[in-house]
Amino acid sequence: MANYAVDPDLLKPYLPKGVELDFYNNKTYVSLVGFMFKKTSLFQIPIPFLGTFEEVNLRFYVKRIEGNTIKRGVVFINETVPFKIVAWMANKLYKEHYTVIPTKNLIDITGPTNKVQFDWKTHHKWNHISVTTAKERENMIEGSIEEFIFEHYYGYTKINSSATEEYRVNHPSWKVNQVIDHSIDCDFTAMYGKDFASLNNQTADSVIFAEGSAVTIDWKRTKF
């Protein structure tokens, strides 16, 4: 995950009704994320032949305050996958913002370091995000950027200007690996539009890595 501090005004047009931007050290962030879906199932039924695939997304961080409860979550600008049927189901069932482009990955965790790379093709050009990390997994430090980025357990979808859907994402707190080296080559304009063109010339504030875990998403969604 490559994290970029951006002007809060940039994100306001994408902000769903009923939530507000979440800040870390007085900054708002977007994250370019590459990860693998593995053994994906729907209603506990495995998806044959299409259950393992790459996703690349751009997201930002929000919170919803209900009384004394603060629900921290994410909003996706765009999510890309390689299979049309997966994108269709996600858009149809969840009203998300999935698009389809070619993707591939290179994952090597057999050597003295981990090497992970995600590639995606847009406008006839391959983009990538890659990391080399230490083998050791470590607990996230309380108050760190890693904790802020990963500890958001709700998703918020902007249905339209007056309606939002909320869903819960369930997984244990992840451990992180120290990033030794990284490389990012992303045409943000082609992928996410002119609003994010400035990221083409901006260095990521941080690049973080976690091995992940089993994840479930509650089917029940709250609309408000």
Secondary structure, 3 states (H helix, E strand, C coil): CEEEEECHHHHHHHCCCCCEECCECCEEEEEEEEEEECCCEECCEECCCCCCEEEEEEEEEEEEEECCEEEEEEEEEEEEECCHHHHHHHHHHHCCCEEECCEEEEEECCCCCEEEEEEEEECCEEEEEEEEEEEEEECCCCCCHHHHHHCCCEEEEEEECCEEEEEEEECCCCCEEEEEEEEEECCHHHHHCHHHHHHHHCCCCEECCECCCCCEECCCCEEC
